[in-house]
């Protein structure tokens, strides 16, 4: 239910929603936050809910988030 409310909220704000996760069966794409399969500077908005405390190397994941966000992107 949480995923659906996040999706509705972000789509109502005009964003295209894609859910990523490491092992959730509800995720649209399974990924490792240390190496995201997303083009540089291609994401307008990144929502990171209860993620960083589960990541082995949060600094590396943070660099990945920065890499994929557009210059005027929001996190």
Backbone torsions as a table, in degrees:
resi	resn	phi	psi	omega
1	UNK	NA	-37.3	179.7
2	UNK	-61.1	-41.6	-179.9
3	UNK	-61.7	-39.7	-179.9
4	UNK	-67.6	-38.1	179.0
5	UNK	-70.2	-38.0	175.5
6	UNK	-62.6	-44.2	179.9
7	UNK	-60.6	-48.9	-179.6
8	UNK	-59.6	-45.3	-179.2
9	UNK	-61.7	-48.6	-177.3
10	UNK	-68.7	-38.8	178.0
11	UNK	-68.0	-34.2	177.4
12	UNK	-67.7	-23.1	176.5
13	UNK	-86.6	0.4	175.9
14	UNK	96.7	8.4	-179.5
15	UNK	-94.5	149.5	170.7
16	UNK	-85.0	125.7	-172.9
17	UNK	-95.2	129.9	172.2
18	UNK	-135.7	125.3	179.4
19	UNK	-99.3	133.8	179.0
20	UNK	-122.1	145.1	176.6
21	UNK	-159.1	165.2	-179.9
22	UNK	-81.3	-38.1	-176.8
23	UNK	-147.6	10.2	-178.2
24	UNK	-76.3	130.6	176.8
25	UNK	-67.5	-15.8	179.7
26	UNK	-86.5	-12.3	-178.3
27	UNK	-69.6	144.4	176.8
28	UNK	-74.0	-34.6	-179.0
29	UNK	-137.0	131.7	175.7
30	UNK	-92.0	128.9	-175.3
31	UNK	-143.0	166.5	169.1
32	UNK	-108.4	122.2	-176.1
33	UNK	-62.6	-16.2	178.6
34	UNK	-77.6	-14.2	-178.2
35	UNK	-154.7	83.3	-176.0
36	UNK	-79.5	133.8	179.5
37	UNK	-83.6	55.9	-175.5
38	UNK	-132.1	140.2	-178.5
39	UNK	-63.1	148.4	175.1
40	UNK	-55.8	141.5	171.8
41	UNK	52.9	41.4	-175.4
42	UNK	-115.9	-5.2	-174.0
43	UNK	-110.5	130.5	178.8
44	UNK	-81.5	-37.5	-175.0
45	UNK	-144.8	131.1	179.0
46	UNK	-123.7	123.5	178.4
47	UNK	-108.7	125.9	-175.1
48	UNK	-122.8	95.6	-176.6
49	UNK	-108.2	117.8	177.1
50	UNK	52.2	51.7	-176.9
51	UNK	-114.8	-51.0	-167.6
52	UNK	-59.1	-31.9	-179.3
53	UNK	-72.5	-10.8	179.6
54	UNK	-101.6	-6.0	-175.6
55	UNK	-90.6	134.0	-177.7
56	UNK	-62.9	-42.6	-179.3
57	UNK	-126.1	81.8	-175.0
58	UNK	-60.2	-29.7	178.5
59	UNK	-63.8	-40.7	178.8
60	UNK	-66.4	-43.0	177.8
61	UNK	-62.4	-42.1	177.7
62	UNK	-59.7	-39.3	176.4
63	UNK	-64.3	-37.5	177.5
64	UNK	-65.2	-42.7	178.4
65	UNK	-60.8	-43.8	179.0
66	UNK	-63.5	-40.3	-178.5
67	UNK	-63.1	-40.5	-174.8
68	UNK	-85.8	-20.1	-179.7
69	UNK	-73.1	137.2	173.1
70	UNK	-64.4	161.9	-178.0
71	UNK	-56.3	-33.9	177.6
72	UNK	-102.9	19.2	-178.4
73	UNK	-69.8	160.1	-179.9
74	UNK	-120.3	143.0	175.4
75	UNK	-125.3	NA	NA
